Amino acid sequence: MSQERSSNDGSVIGQLAEYIVKARKAELPEEVALKGKHHILDTIAAMASGIALPPGQLAVKYAGLQGGRPEAMVVGSDIVTNAVTASLCNGVSAHADETDDSHAPSGTHPGCAIVPPALAMAEKNNRSGEDLLKAVVAGYDVGTRVMRALRRQPLGGSAGRSFSSHSIGGVFGGAVAAAAAVDFTPTQIRWLLSYTAQQASGITSWQTDLEHIEKAFDFAGMPARSGATAATLVEAGFTGVWDVFEGYNNFFDSFAKEESNRSELLAELGGRYEVMLTNIKKYCVGSPIQAPVDCLVSIMREHRVGPRDLAHMVVYTPNGENRLTGAEQTMPDINLRYCLAATLIDGDLSFAAGHDVARMTHQDIQAITSKIEVAADPGLVTPESPRQGRVDFVTYAGHTFTNHVVKVRGVMENPMTTEEVVKKSRELLAMGVGGRKADQAINALMNLESLKSVRELRAMLQA
């Protein structure tokens, strides 16, 4: 009996491989297709805005130095390069700041690692918009499930925190999404997953990156590149290990033998679509800052208060202040006190304000940050809503206004509407390609089922 005939042998990887192959043709539920388009649009918008930031600028420089066969675009630039390099560069740009989506149950940022290789491989192999959509949804399903399977404990537990969930979940999602642009058999998917496992890497030292440059590579550039590499290796004829999930010295035993649960890879597969459980950020800043900013905006609008009214502010987050959001944080988009000060002065939090490094030292900003106290409230984390925040705004007149955001707009429990996603994305796309192209791209991406070739997007997404 050949390996091909016995590829679905009842093993976890055999069942998963069969599902991945069938997902290329399976119809998506209407609400899943719409949510998938939201995340593709949101991620590509993050690429377009990220191209102007230092990580994105370095990505463009890198692509220019590599050259390569013209297979796929680098969004926001005039470069067309090979699919692997394009995946890396678009990934770096997508996570050049904190604009991209996040999946709390797995502790990953799926879009920035999955959409770039899906886009690059679909462009390389001249696939349709519908093919791209199904590829991305499948990537979310597998990448996030790998992290669920690796770690029995929820995000914040000890299991698996010595390695980076972002890059490891991302590489499996990216590989599956990239592979959808090739007509692989279940056996070839087994090999693909083996090459993916060999490239799975990443530790949490990224938390000390002060410029978001290595972090953009760790979260997105590296897994996007490695996912595309796995797909192109098997596409070129490489064979591989038969069962990297349960076989000799397998992936799960090597990474987290006691904590892992392989059955999570198959749990509700085809019924629970992980893209539906993924958050889109309302504000282009770090996830822990979303709820506090939303609290402050609500207080300002409801009670008509501003910077001149503030005597003291207490901000409650699940963990209080930490390395990523503390006062010593030099990146504005993940400095909690700075983001709140800019919001109070401006009346809202814009992309520009969230990325203005020089403004962090302005006297008006520092005058407000000195009045902000950050405290921990573990009760703000619940299974139903792990991204809560609370703000107490104390005025000079002696009034205390409190707002508690349980489900910040954009999280899976309170998703953004199509209109809200489009509004956010248009602003970001216009930064990279201009308003006219931004409108064209939004129309095309929100109607992916009508797009005959992903290559048509080049004219809309390149500078």
C-alpha positions as a printed Julia matrix, in Angstrom:
463×3 Matrix{Float64}:
   0.0    0.0     0.0
   1.38   3.4    -0.93
   1.76   6.24    1.49
  -0.77   8.21   -0.55
  -3.55   5.62   -0.1
  -2.9    5.32    3.63
  -2.39   9.0     4.35
  -5.58   9.17    6.43
  -4.64   6.41    8.88
  -6.71   7.72   11.76
  -3.79   9.64   13.23
  -4.14  13.26   14.3
  -1.94  14.47   11.45
  -3.74  12.23    8.97
  -7.12  13.69    9.87
  -5.75  17.22    9.91
  -4.11  16.77    6.49
  -7.38  15.52    5.01
  -9.2   18.54    6.42
  -6.64  21.01    5.06
  -6.97  19.56    1.56
 -10.77  19.61    1.66
 -10.82  23.18    3.03
  -9.59  24.45   -0.34
 -12.96  23.6    -1.89
 -15.37  23.66    1.03
 -17.93  26.45    1.18
 -17.54  28.87    4.05
 -20.54  29.96    6.11
 -21.57  33.48    5.14
 -20.6   35.02    8.48
 -17.2   33.29    8.4
 -16.47  34.52    4.88
 -17.34  38.08    5.91
 -15.18  37.92    9.03
 -12.34  36.47    6.97
 -12.55  39.42    4.58
 -12.49  41.81    7.53
  -9.2   40.3     8.72
  -7.61  40.22    5.27
  -8.5   43.89    4.78
  -7.34  44.81    8.29
  -4.0   43.03    7.83
  -3.27  44.46    4.39
  -4.11  47.92    5.76
  -1.57  47.27    8.52
   1.02  46.44    5.83
   0.28  49.67    3.96
   0.63  51.86    7.05
   3.56  49.87    8.45
   5.64  50.43    5.33
   6.38  54.01    6.49
   7.57  52.95    9.95
  11.17  51.86   10.65
  10.49  48.08   10.48
   8.61  48.5     7.19
  11.31  50.73    5.74
  13.92  48.11    6.6
  11.76  45.41    5.04
  11.62  47.33    1.76
  15.39  47.84    1.88
  15.87  44.12    2.51
  13.61  43.14   -0.4
  15.52  45.49   -2.7
  18.82  43.91   -1.69
  17.59  40.35   -2.26
  16.19  40.74   -5.77
  14.59  37.5    -6.9
  12.09  36.14   -9.37
   9.1   38.55   -9.66
   6.31  36.48   -8.13
   4.65  38.62   -5.46
   4.42  42.27   -4.43
   5.7   44.06   -1.39
   2.62  46.07   -0.42
   3.07  49.84   -0.42
   6.25  49.72   -2.49
   7.11  49.21   -6.16
   8.95  45.93   -5.51
   7.88  42.56   -6.89
  10.06  39.71   -5.64
   9.89  35.99   -4.92
   7.05  34.72   -2.74
   9.22  33.87    0.26
  10.84  37.31    0.44
   7.51  39.04   -0.17
   5.98  37.04    2.69
   8.74  38.12    5.06
   8.6   41.78    4.1
   4.82  42.08    4.15
   4.8   40.3     7.5
   7.27  42.75    9.0
   5.21  45.68    7.73
   1.98  44.15    9.03
   3.41  44.07   12.54
   5.56  47.18   12.26
   3.46  48.57   15.09
   0.37  47.37   16.98
  -2.26  47.74   14.24
  -2.85  44.06   13.42
  -5.32  41.57   14.88
  -4.93  39.2    17.83
  -6.33  35.87   19.0
  -6.49  35.78   22.8
  -7.23  32.04   23.3
  -3.99  31.05   21.54
  -1.88  34.08   22.44
  -1.1   34.83   18.79
  -1.31  37.63   16.25
  -2.57  35.47   13.37
  -3.18  37.98   10.58
   0.34  39.36   10.29
   1.8   35.84    9.97
  -0.93  34.22    7.87
  -2.15  36.81    5.36
   1.32  37.64    3.91
   2.23  34.1     2.75
  -1.37  33.42    1.68
  -1.29  36.57   -0.44
   2.18  35.92   -1.85
   1.53  32.31   -2.82
  -1.88  33.12   -4.28
  -0.24  35.84   -6.36
   2.62  33.57   -7.4
   0.29  30.79   -8.54
  -2.4   33.08   -9.98
  -5.18  32.03   -7.61
  -8.57  33.68   -7.22
  -9.78  35.93   -4.46
 -12.01  33.14   -3.17
  -8.96  30.85   -2.98
  -7.17  33.52   -0.92
 -10.12  33.85    1.45
 -10.34  30.1     2.1
  -6.57  29.89    2.53
  -6.57  32.55    5.23
  -9.5   31.03    7.13
  -7.77  27.63    7.11
  -4.55  29.22    8.32
  -6.33  30.78   11.29
  -7.93  27.43   12.1
  -4.67  25.49   12.19
  -2.2   28.04   13.56
  -4.31  28.89   16.6
  -5.16  25.23   17.27
  -1.47  24.33   17.38
  -1.04  26.72   20.3
  -4.2   25.45   21.98
  -2.79  21.93   21.65
   0.65  22.91   22.95
  -0.67  24.56   26.06
  -3.4   23.13   28.27
  -3.41  26.27   30.42
  -4.98  29.48   29.09
  -2.96  32.5    28.08
  -1.04  33.73   31.12
  -0.34  30.26   32.48
   3.2   28.96   32.84
   3.02  26.32   30.14
   4.68  27.33   26.93
   5.71  30.8    28.0
   9.44  30.21   27.58
   8.83  30.09   23.84
   6.9   32.61   21.81
   3.33  31.61   21.03
   3.19  34.35   18.4
   5.86  32.96   16.12
   5.12  29.27   16.66
   1.39  29.49   16.11
   2.05  31.9    13.27
   4.33  29.6    11.31
   1.8   26.76   11.22
  -0.98  29.13   10.22
   1.22  30.72    7.58
   2.28  27.37    6.12
  -1.28  26.07    5.81
  -2.44  29.33    4.23
   0.47  29.3     1.78
  -0.14  25.66    0.91
  -3.7   26.4    -0.17
  -2.29  27.98   -3.34
  -0.82  24.61   -4.35
  -2.79  21.45   -5.1
  -1.12  19.34   -2.42
  -2.28  15.85   -1.53
  -2.79  14.8     2.1
   0.62  13.13    2.02
   2.26  16.35    0.87
   0.44  18.23    3.64
   2.06  15.82    6.12
   5.45  16.77    4.7
   4.52  20.44    4.75
   3.69  20.22    8.45
   6.99  18.48    9.12
   9.0   21.25    7.43
   6.9   23.74    9.36
   7.63  22.05   12.69
  11.36  22.13   11.95
  11.15  25.89   11.44
   9.0   26.59   14.5
  11.05  28.77   16.81
  10.93  31.87   18.96
  11.49  32.91   22.55
   9.91  35.76   24.49
  13.02  37.95   24.56
  11.14  40.13   22.04
   9.64  41.9    25.05
  12.88  43.87   25.45
  12.95  45.12   21.84
  12.8   48.9    22.14
  12.13  49.69   18.47
   9.6   47.04   17.4
  12.0   45.94   14.67
  12.95  42.46   15.84
   9.45  42.07   17.28
   8.0   42.63   13.79
  10.26  39.86   12.5
   9.54  37.52   15.42
   5.75  37.88   15.31
   5.25  38.1    11.57
   8.23  38.28    9.22
   9.8   35.05   10.4
   6.67  32.86   10.57
   5.36  34.29    7.27
   8.68  33.58    5.56
   8.98  30.11    7.1
   5.4   29.22    6.2
   6.0   30.19    2.58
   9.3   28.3     2.63
   7.59  25.09    3.77
   5.03  25.42    0.97
   7.57  26.15   -1.75
   9.85  23.29   -0.62
   7.07  20.72   -0.95
   5.89  22.39   -4.14
   9.4   21.84   -5.55
   9.21  18.11   -4.73
  10.74  17.84   -1.26
   9.5   14.87    0.76
   9.52  14.72    4.52
   8.74  13.0     7.82
   5.49  11.04    7.88
   4.15  12.03   11.31
   5.73  15.01   13.05
   2.9   15.24   15.61
   2.88  11.71   17.08
   5.93   9.97   15.6
   9.53   9.63   16.79
  10.84  12.73   18.67
   7.77  14.61   17.51
   6.9   18.3    17.76
   4.64  18.08   20.81
   6.96  15.89   22.88
   9.85  18.2    22.05
   8.09  21.46   22.94
   5.67  20.64   25.75
   5.3   16.93   26.46
   3.44  17.16   29.77
   1.32  20.2    28.91
   0.26  19.34   25.36
  -3.03  17.89   24.18
  -2.94  16.9    20.52
  -6.68  16.38   20.35
  -7.07  20.19   20.38
  -5.8   20.18   16.78
  -9.01  18.48   15.7
 -11.44  19.95   18.24
 -14.55  21.26   16.43
 -12.54  21.51   13.22
 -14.92  22.62   10.48
 -17.45  23.86   13.02
 -15.53  26.32   15.17
 -13.82  28.8    12.88
 -11.02  30.55   14.76
 -11.24  33.69   12.66
 -14.56  34.29   14.4
 -12.68  34.33   17.73
 -10.06  36.81   16.59
  -9.97  40.47   17.64
  -9.58  43.49   15.36
  -8.14  46.49   17.14
 -10.23  49.62   17.28
  -7.12  51.66   18.11
  -3.71  51.12   16.52
  -1.99  50.43   19.84
  -1.21  47.41   22.0
  -4.06  45.13   23.06
  -3.81  45.83   26.83
  -4.3   49.57   26.08
  -7.52  49.21   24.07
  -9.99  49.02   26.96
  -8.46  51.82   29.09
  -8.47  54.18   26.11
 -12.08  53.28   25.34
 -12.98  53.94   29.0
 -11.38  57.38   28.87
 -13.04  58.35   25.59
 -16.45  57.38   27.02
 -15.85  59.44   30.17
 -14.77  62.46   28.14
 -17.8   62.33   25.87
 -20.38  61.55   28.53
 -19.19  64.05   31.14
 -17.6   66.65   28.84
 -14.26  66.69   30.64
 -10.79  67.35   29.24
  -7.18  67.82   30.26
  -7.88  70.93   32.34
 -10.32  68.99   34.52
  -7.99  66.13   35.45
  -6.67  66.07   38.98
  -5.92  62.34   39.13
  -6.63  59.22   37.08
  -6.5   55.6    38.2
  -6.34  53.01   35.46
  -7.1   49.39   36.32
  -5.84  46.58   34.1
  -5.74  42.83   34.85
  -1.99  42.86   35.53
  -1.34  46.5    36.36
   1.76  47.94   34.76
   4.32  45.67   33.12
   7.32  45.69   30.83
   5.18  46.14   27.75
   2.98  49.0    28.96
   5.04  50.65   31.68
   6.17  54.26   32.01
   9.67  53.29   30.87
   8.32  51.99   27.53
   9.93  54.03   24.74
   7.43  53.03   22.03
   4.36  55.3    22.17
   1.92  52.68   20.88
   2.54  50.42   23.87
   3.09  53.06   26.55
  -0.19  53.08   28.49
   0.26  56.46   30.17
   1.29  58.2    26.96
  -1.67  56.79   25.0
  -4.1   57.98   27.66
  -2.5   61.44   27.81
  -2.63  61.84   24.03
  -6.26  60.69   24.04
  -7.21  63.19   26.71
  -5.57  66.09   24.84
  -6.8   65.13   21.36
 -10.24  63.81   22.25
  -9.49  60.43   20.66
  -6.46  58.28   19.8
  -5.28  58.48   16.19
  -2.68  56.42   14.36
  -0.45  59.49   14.16
  -0.6   60.13   17.88
   0.08  56.48   18.65
   3.33  56.63   16.7
   4.7   60.05   17.61
   7.88  59.26   19.54
   8.92  62.91   19.92
   5.58  63.82   21.46
   6.2   61.54   24.42
   8.54  64.17   25.89
   6.25  67.16   25.34
   5.46  69.14   28.46
   1.67  68.84   28.12
   1.91  65.06   27.77
   4.2   64.69   30.77
   1.99  66.92   32.88
  -0.87  64.46   32.36
   1.13  61.22   32.64
   2.33  62.36   36.08
  -1.31  62.3    37.23
  -1.99  58.74   36.02
  -1.79  55.82   38.43
  -1.91  52.25   37.09
  -3.25  49.5    39.36
  -3.89  45.78   38.99
  -7.31  44.19   39.25
  -7.17  40.44   38.45
 -10.96  40.41   38.45
 -10.86  42.13   35.07
  -9.98  38.8    33.46
 -12.88  36.41   32.95
 -13.25  33.48   30.53
 -15.96  35.45   28.72
 -13.95  38.68   28.45
 -10.18  38.71   29.08
  -9.5   42.23   27.75
 -11.34  44.45   30.24
 -10.3   47.81   31.7
 -11.55  50.4    34.17
 -10.75  54.09   34.62
 -11.49  56.44   37.53
 -11.29  60.08   36.4
 -11.04  62.5    39.36
 -11.64  66.19   38.63
 -10.36  69.26   40.42
 -13.96  69.94   41.35
 -14.0   66.73   43.38
 -16.08  64.58   41.05
 -15.08  61.0    40.23
 -16.26  59.57   36.92
 -15.82  55.83   36.38
 -16.11  53.74   33.26
 -15.65  49.98   33.01
 -15.26  48.47   29.54
 -15.97  44.75   29.61
 -16.0   44.08   25.89
 -13.98  46.69   24.02
 -15.11  47.26   20.46
 -13.36  44.88   18.08
 -12.87  41.89   20.39
 -14.55  38.64   19.46
 -17.32  39.27   22.0
 -18.07  42.7    20.47
 -16.89  42.64   16.85
 -16.56  45.67   14.62
 -19.03  46.15   11.81
 -17.99  46.14    8.17
 -18.34  49.92    8.15
 -16.02  50.26   11.14
 -13.39  47.94    9.66
 -13.53  49.82    6.36
 -13.2   53.2     8.07
 -10.12  52.09   10.0
  -8.58  50.36    6.98
  -9.12  53.22    4.55
  -7.11  55.61    6.7
  -4.24  53.14    6.92
  -4.31  52.09    3.27
  -4.3   55.7     2.13
  -1.05  56.25    4.01
   0.67  53.72    1.8
  -1.05  53.87   -1.58
  -3.24  57.0    -1.6
  -6.98  57.47   -1.29
  -8.06  56.4    -4.8
  -6.18  53.1    -4.67
  -7.34  52.56   -1.1
 -10.98  52.73   -2.22
 -10.3   50.33   -5.09
  -8.53  47.87   -2.79
 -11.31  47.96   -0.2
 -13.91  47.23   -2.88
 -11.86  44.33   -4.23
 -11.06  42.82   -0.82
 -14.64  43.05    0.4
 -15.74  41.24   -2.78
 -13.01  38.61   -2.93
 -15.36  35.97   -4.33
 -15.57  38.08   -7.51
 -11.81  38.56   -7.89
 -10.59  36.23  -10.65
  -6.9   36.67   -9.9
  -5.11  37.95   -6.8
  -2.61  39.53   -9.19
  -5.22  42.2    -9.93
  -4.52  43.6    -6.46
  -1.03  44.76   -7.44
  -2.3   47.87   -9.2
  -4.23  48.83   -6.06
  -1.71  47.96   -3.34
   1.61  49.13   -4.74
   2.97  52.66   -4.61
